[in-house]
């Protein structure tokens, strides 16, 4: 079975997280500091080297002030195209 890190859906998930971070002019370093994590934590999940679980996603979404429901709706729209 293929790890979900390598699926198209997970790739879109990462792309949306990166897009939202950049649209709010937040650097990986600042986001990592907000999460009390090293900058490499953000770099690794954005590059696909590391996978985010649900709780971690919720923490990232809160740090970026994302509307979690809208984010998931946007993800579903992107992967259904």
Secondary structure, 3 states (H helix, E strand, C coil): CCCHHHCHHHHHHHHHHHHHHHHCCCCHHHHHHHHCCCHHHHHHHHHCCCCCCHHHHHHHHHHCCCCHHHHHHHHHHHHHC
